[in-house]
Amino acid sequence: MLNSTPSFSLTTQLCQTETLEAAWRKVRVNKGGPGSDGVTIQQFETELNRHLRHLARELAEERYYPLPVQKFTVKKANGSTRKLSVLTLKDRIVQRAVCDLLTPIYEAKFLNCSFAFRPNRGVPHAIAEVTAIRAEGYEWVVHADIENFFDTMDSRILMRFLRATIKEPSILRLIQMWLDMGAITQPSRLSRWCAHIENTAQYVGEGVEQLVNHLLHRAPQLDGYSEFRAPPMADDWLVDESELNKKTGIWSQTSKEALMNLGRDGLMLLLANSKGLLRLVSAKQLLFIAPVALAALAAPAVGGMVKDHLDRPRKIGIIQGSPLSPLLANIYLHSFDKAMDRAGIRLVRYADDLLLLCRSEGRARYALRHAQKRLAILGLRFNSKKTQIAHFNDGVEFLGHIFDRDGCYQPVPDSRTKILQNQVQHALKKGAVHVSRSGRCMTRQGKQIATHLGQRWKKRGMRGTNAGA
């Protein structure tokens, strides 16, 4: 049981083996394949106590560092593709532990309008809420879906939201590293330089991890992270456009801080794209390459490159499928939930799929415009193809349920329909075969009876002829 009393900080609880063991049990139940290090659940479990103690020591000494994410693309049933990421087992354990520590804190802040990724909440509760609001006379609805939500979340805004509640630098540093490791970088003017780094990087072991810790001067303070320079947000991070457009003071940093940020991002890039290094350089040689690369970046000859790097668009997106990403998604959209609540707009949201319920069509159009404006502040937008204003009586589909003039019902999925059709066809075919078999059986029996009767009549006729003679 996690202790949430003030005498135990989140960092202290995270570094306890009991916390990591509880997280491990949840990760094991969810199963999942190995990450980029190739370690499976079975291999980790063979020396579980040793691995958990080592992980706790890494966290306590701030030597923990996330390993590269295994990324691949799968095809959906509709023909589109989806990018999936698999974290290493130890990264999943630490993320699950952090998620378990933060969930009670944010559950006390989240509004009742959100239902996804929350304890004791789910689709049935969201459907029941929609039904209850409709019964109050809210017959008009805006059904909208946030376009590419996980891939377009702004990590800078997310970190500012987290700072509004979490005051422990060690926890914030962990989350920032995970965001940096899995974020999508918007197009850069240094694409060739980035490609060169990607092509010359590969596997990084314990020695490089120690080097990274040394180079970045990992300490409880967060001087190397410019994202934390922005002032904290008040009122549960309800923000307006002017606040988010304020400069974070990146050019006010000292040259040392700027170079540390640049070195951090470069090393993160080396780690995240380490595919073919063993064919190029050995791990021992990499120990010399990393500091030389940082020295080169500090040289006046590449001052323009440093400036271009600092001018590059910020990283966006978070990893889908990681243990912490659902909680981060709800934290990111909490300010949107509060904005809708303050505007008097009834909202039911399940992750990035939502309904805005209104009493009239005009009010629904206003709700849509207001929601679009609030999303734009967060760098998000609705999917135009999936956004509609409709009356419940005309039929509205939400979370696999249909709302119409007859009420609410769940249609039979296509797969179940096909199964039912196959079962019916099989039954009919089986029945036809049975009837056919029964008919053939009856025919054989009839022939046998007819033959038997014919023989008996024939014998009787022969006896009658003999008697007449």
C-alpha positions in Angstrom: 0.0 0.0 0.0 1.5 3.3 -1.0 1.9 5.9 1.7 0.7 9.3 0.6 1.3 11.1 3.9 3.3 14.4 3.7 6.2 12.8 5.6 6.9 10.5 2.7 7.8 12.3 -0.5 6.9 10.9 -3.9 10.6 10.4 -4.6 11.1 8.5 -1.4 8.2 6.2 -2.1 9.4 5.6 -5.7 12.8 4.5 -4.5 11.3 1.8 -2.3 11.5 -1.8 -3.5 7.9 -2.3 -2.3 6.6 0.4 -4.6 8.6 -1.1 -7.6 7.4 -4.6 -6.7 3.8 -3.5 -6.8 4.4 -1.9 -10.1 6.1 -5.0 -11.4 3.1 -7.2 -10.6 0.9 -4.9 -12.7 3.3 -5.0 -15.6 3.5 -8.7 -15.4 -0.3 -9.1 -15.6 -0.3 -6.9 -18.7 2.3 -9.1 -20.2 3.9 -7.5 -23.3 7.0 -8.3 -25.2 10.6 -7.3 -24.6 11.9 -3.8 -25.4 15.1 -2.6 -27.1 17.2 -4.4 -24.5 15.6 -7.8 -25.3 14.8 -8.6 -21.6 11.6 -10.6 -21.3 9.3 -11.0 -18.3 10.5 -14.5 -17.7 14.2 -13.4 -17.7 13.5 -10.5 -15.3 11.5 -12.7 -13.0 14.3 -15.2 -12.5 16.3 -12.6 -10.5 13.4 -10.4 -9.5 14.7 -9.2 -6.1 18.2 -8.3 -7.5 16.7 -6.4 -10.4 14.3 -4.4 -8.3 17.0 -3.5 -5.7 19.3 -2.4 -8.5 16.5 -0.3 -10.1 15.7 1.3 -6.7 19.3 2.1 -6.2 19.5 3.7 -9.7 16.5 5.9 -8.9 17.8 6.9 -5.5 21.2 7.9 -6.9 19.6 9.5 -10.0 21.5 7.1 -12.3 18.3 5.7 -13.9 18.1 6.5 -17.6 15.4 5.3 -20.0 16.5 3.1 -22.8 15.5 3.5 -26.5 11.9 2.8 -27.4 11.1 0.0 -29.8 8.8 1.5 -32.5 6.8 -0.3 -35.2 3.8 0.3 -37.3 0.7 -1.9 -37.6 -2.3 -1.7 -39.9 -5.8 -1.0 -38.6 -8.9 -2.8 -39.9 -9.9 0.3 -41.9 -6.6 0.2 -43.8 -4.9 3.1 -41.9 -1.7 2.6 -39.9 -0.9 3.2 -36.2 2.5 3.7 -34.6 3.1 1.6 -31.5 6.0 1.8 -29.1 7.3 -0.8 -26.7 9.3 0.3 -23.7 11.9 -1.9 -22.0 10.6 -3.8 -19.0 12.5 -1.7 -16.4 11.1 1.5 -18.0 7.6 0.1 -17.8 8.0 -0.7 -14.2 9.3 2.8 -13.2 6.5 4.4 -15.3 3.9 2.3 -13.7 5.2 3.1 -10.2 5.2 6.9 -11.0 1.6 6.5 -12.4 0.5 4.8 -9.2 2.0 7.6 -7.1 0.5 10.4 -9.1 -3.0 9.0 -9.8 -4.5 9.7 -6.3 -3.2 13.2 -6.4 -4.8 14.0 -9.8 -8.0 12.0 -9.1 -8.8 14.5 -6.5 -8.6 17.3 -9.1 -10.1 15.7 -12.2 -13.8 16.6 -13.0 -16.6 14.1 -13.3 -17.0 14.7 -17.1 -13.9 12.5 -18.0 -14.3 8.8 -17.9 -11.2 7.2 -19.7 -8.2 5.8 -17.9 -9.6 6.4 -14.4 -10.2 4.1 -11.5 -13.7 2.7 -11.3 -14.8 4.5 -14.5 -15.3 3.3 -18.0 -17.6 3.2 -21.0 -20.7 2.1 -19.1 -20.4 5.1 -16.8 -19.9 7.5 -19.7 -23.0 6.1 -21.4 -25.0 6.4 -18.2 -24.0 10.1 -17.8 -25.0 10.9 -21.4 -28.4 9.2 -20.8 -28.9 11.2 -17.6 -28.0 14.6 -19.2 -30.2 13.9 -22.2 -33.1 13.2 -19.8 -32.7 16.8 -18.5 -33.6 18.2 -21.9 -30.2 18.4 -23.6 -31.2 17.0 -27.0 -28.6 18.6 -29.2 -25.1 17.3 -29.2 -21.7 18.0 -30.7 -19.8 14.8 -31.3 -16.1 15.5 -31.8 -12.8 13.6 -31.9 -9.5 15.3 -31.3 -7.2 14.8 -34.3 -4.0 12.8 -33.6 -4.2 13.6 -29.9 -1.3 11.7 -28.6 1.0 12.7 -31.4 0.2 16.5 -31.1 0.4 17.1 -27.4 2.9 19.8 -26.6 5.4 18.5 -24.0 6.3 22.1 -22.9 2.6 22.8 -22.0 2.3 19.4 -20.3 5.4 20.0 -18.2 3.9 23.4 -17.1 0.7 21.6 -16.1 2.7 19.1 -14.1 4.6 21.8 -12.3 1.3 23.3 -11.1 0.9 20.3 -8.8 4.1 18.3 -8.6 6.9 20.1 -6.6 9.5 17.4 -6.6 12.3 17.9 -9.2 13.2 14.3 -9.3 9.7 13.2 -10.5 9.6 16.0 -13.0 13.0 15.1 -14.3 11.9 11.5 -14.9 8.8 12.6 -16.8 10.8 15.0 -18.9 13.2 12.3 -19.9 10.4 10.0 -20.9 8.8 12.8 -23.0 12.2 13.5 -24.7 12.8 9.9 -25.4 9.4 9.2 -27.0 8.4 12.6 -28.4 8.1 13.4 -32.1 10.3 16.2 -33.3 8.8 18.6 -35.7 10.7 19.2 -39.0 14.0 20.8 -38.4 16.4 22.9 -40.4 19.2 20.6 -39.3 17.7 17.5 -40.8 21.0 16.4 -42.4 22.9 16.9 -39.2 20.3 14.9 -37.2 20.4 12.2 -39.8 24.2 12.1 -39.5 23.9 11.6 -35.7 21.2 8.9 -36.2 23.3 7.0 -38.7 26.4 7.0 -36.4 24.7 5.9 -33.2 24.0 2.5 -31.8 23.8 0.5 -28.6 24.7 2.2 -25.3 25.7 0.2 -22.2 26.4 0.9 -18.6 29.6 2.8 -19.4 27.8 5.3 -21.6 25.0 5.6 -19.1 27.5 6.7 -16.5 29.1 9.1 -19.0 25.7 10.7 -19.7 25.1 11.2 -16.0 28.5 12.8 -15.7 28.0 15.1 -18.7 24.6 16.2 -17.8 25.6 16.8 -14.1 22.5 15.0 -13.0 21.5 16.5 -9.6 18.2 17.2 -7.9 18.1 20.7 -9.4 16.7 21.2 -12.9 19.1 23.8 -14.3 19.5 21.8 -17.5 15.8 21.9 -18.4 14.6 25.2 -19.8 11.0 24.0 -19.8 10.9 24.4 -16.0 11.8 28.1 -16.2 8.2 29.1 -16.9 6.2 30.3 -13.8 3.8 27.8 -12.4 0.1 28.0 -13.3 -2.6 28.7 -10.8 -6.2 27.6 -10.5 -5.5 24.0 -11.5 -3.7 25.1 -14.7 -6.6 26.8 -16.3 -4.8 28.8 -18.9 -5.5 31.4 -21.6 -3.8 32.0 -24.9 -1.7 35.0 -23.6 -0.2 32.9 -20.9 0.9 30.1 -23.1 2.3 32.4 -25.7 4.7 34.0 -23.3 8.3 33.4 -24.0 9.9 30.8 -21.7 13.2 32.8 -21.7 15.3 30.3 -23.7 17.6 33.1 -25.0 18.0 34.4 -21.4 19.8 31.2 -20.5 23.6 31.3 -20.0 25.7 29.8 -22.7 26.5 26.9 -20.4 22.8 26.1 -19.9 22.1 26.4 -23.6 25.0 24.0 -24.4 23.8 21.6 -21.7 20.4 21.6 -23.3 21.9 21.0 -26.7 24.2 18.3 -25.3 21.2 16.6 -23.6 19.1 16.6 -26.8 22.0 15.3 -28.8 22.7 12.5 -26.4 19.0 11.7 -26.2 19.0 11.4 -30.0 22.0 9.1 -29.9 20.2 6.9 -27.4 16.8 6.9 -29.1 18.2 6.1 -32.6 21.0 3.6 -31.7 20.6 1.0 -34.5 23.9 0.2 -36.1 26.8 1.4 -33.9 28.4 -2.1 -33.5 29.1 -2.1 -37.2 30.7 1.4 -36.9 32.4 1.9 -33.6 32.8 -0.1 -30.4 31.2 0.9 -27.1 34.6 1.8 -25.8 35.2 4.2 -28.7 31.9 5.8 -28.0 33.1 6.9 -24.6 35.5 9.1 -26.4 33.1 10.2 -29.2 30.4 11.7 -26.9 32.6 14.2 -25.1 34.4 15.1 -28.4 31.0 15.8 -29.9 30.0 18.1 -27.1 33.4 19.9 -27.3 32.7 20.4 -31.0 29.3 21.8 -30.3 30.9 24.3 -27.9 33.4 25.5 -30.5 32.8 29.0 -32.0 32.8 27.5 -35.5 29.4 25.9 -34.9 27.8 28.8 -33.1 25.3 29.1 -35.9 24.3 25.5 -35.5 23.7 26.1 -31.8 21.4 29.0 -32.6 19.5 27.0 -35.2 19.1 24.2 -32.7 17.6 26.5 -30.1 15.3 28.0 -32.7 14.0 24.6 -33.7 10.3 23.8 -33.1 9.7 22.1 -29.8 9.1 18.4 -29.4 5.5 17.2 -29.5 3.6 14.0 -28.8 3.9 11.3 -26.2 4.3 7.6 -26.5 1.1 5.6 -26.9 0.8 2.5 -24.9 3.2 3.4 -22.1 1.9 3.0 -18.5 2.0 6.8 -17.8 0.6 8.1 -21.1 -3.1 7.7 -20.1 -2.7 9.8 -17.0 -0.7 12.4 -18.8 -3.5 12.6 -21.4 -6.0 13.4 -18.8 -3.7 16.0 -17.1 -3.3 17.7 -20.5 -7.0 17.9 -21.1 -8.0 18.9 -17.6 -7.8 22.6 -18.5 -10.1 22.0 -21.4 -12.6 20.2 -19.1 -12.5 23.2 -16.7 -13.0 25.6 -19.5 -16.1 23.8 -20.7 -17.4 23.6 -17.1 -17.0 27.3 -16.5 -18.7 28.1 -19.8 -21.7 26.1 -18.6 -21.3 23.5 -21.4 -22.2 19.9 -20.5 -19.3 17.7 -21.5 -18.8 13.9 -21.5 -15.3 13.0 -22.5 -13.7 9.6 -23.0 -10.0 10.3 -23.8 -10.0 12.2 -27.1 -13.6 11.3 -28.0 -16.2 13.6 -26.5 -19.8 14.9 -26.6 -20.9 18.5 -25.9 -24.6 18.3 -24.9 -26.9 21.4 -25.4 -30.5 22.4 -25.3 -30.7 24.0 -28.7 -28.9 23.9 -32.1 -27.7 27.5 -31.6 -26.2 26.6 -28.3 -24.5 23.6 -29.8 -22.8 25.8 -32.5 -21.6 28.1 -29.8 -20.2 25.2 -27.8 -18.3 23.9 -30.8 -16.7 27.3 -31.5 -15.8 27.7 -27.8 -14.3 24.2 -27.7 -12.3 24.7 -30.8 -10.8 27.9 -29.4 -9.9 26.2 -26.1 -8.3 23.3 -27.9 -6.3 25.7 -30.2 -4.7 27.1 -27.0 -3.4 23.6 -26.3 -2.1 23.1 -29.8 -5.0 20.7 -30.6 -7.9 20.6 -33.0 -10.9 18.5 -33.8 -11.0 16.0 -36.6 -13.2 17.7 -39.2 -14.4 14.4 -40.7 -15.5 13.1 -37.3 -17.1 16.3 -35.9 -20.9 16.8 -36.2 -23.8 18.6 -34.7 -26.9 16.5 -34.5 -30.1 15.9 -32.6 -30.4 12.7 -30.5 -33.5 11.7 -32.4 -31.6 11.6 -35.6 -29.1 9.1 -34.2 -25.8 9.7 -32.5 -23.1 7.1 -32.1 -20.8 7.3 -29.1 -18.4 4.7 -27.6 -20.1 1.9 -29.5 -23.6 2.9 -28.5 -26.4 4.4 -30.6 -28.7 7.2 -29.2 -31.9 7.8 -31.1 -35.6 8.5 -30.6 -36.0 4.9 -29.1 -33.4 5.5 -26.4 -29.9 4.0 -26.2 -28.8 0.6 -27.4 -25.6 -1.2 -28.4 -25.6 -2.5 -32.0 -24.3 -5.9 -32.8 -20.8 -5.6 -34.1 -20.0 -6.7 -37.6 -17.9 -9.5 -36.3 -20.7 -10.8 -34.1 -23.1 -10.4 -37.0 -21.0 -12.5 -39.2 -20.6 -15.1 -36.5 -24.4 -15.2 -36.1 -24.9 -15.5 -39.8 -22.4 -18.3 -40.0 -24.2 -20.1 -37.1 -27.6 -19.7 -38.8 -26.2 -20.9 -42.1 -24.5 -23.9 -40.4 -27.7 -24.7 -38.6 -29.7 -24.5 -41.8 -27.2 -26.6 -43.7 -27.1 -29.1 -40.9 -30.9 -29.2 -40.8 -31.0 -29.7 -44.6 -28.5 -32.5 -44.3 -30.5 -34.1 -41.5 -33.7 -33.8 -43.5 -32.0 -35.3 -46.6 -30.6 -38.1 -44.5 -34.0 -38.7 -42.9 -35.6 -38.7 -46.4 -33.1 -41.3 -47.7 -33.7 -43.4 -44.6 -37.4 -43.2 -45.0 -37.1 -44.1 -48.7 -35.0 -47.1 -47.9 -37.4 -48.2 -45.2 -40.3 -47.7 -47.6 -38.6 -49.8 -50.2 -37.9 -52.5 -47.7 -41.5 -52.5 -46.6 -42.8 -52.5 -50.1 -40.5 -55.3 -51.0 -41.5 -57.3 -47.9 -45.2 -56.7 -48.6 -44.8 -57.7 -52.3 -43.1 -60.9 -51.3 -45.9 -61.7 -48.8 -48.6 -61.0 -51.4 -46.7 -63.1 -53.9 -46.6 -66.0 -51.4 -50.2 -65.7 -50.7 -51.0 -65.7 -54.4 -49.0 -68.9 -54.9 -50.8 -70.6 -52.0 -54.2 -69.6 -53.5 -53.3 -71.0 -56.9 -52.1 -74.3 -55.3 -55.4 -74.6 -53.3 -57.5 -74.1 -56.4 -55.7 -76.8 -58.3 
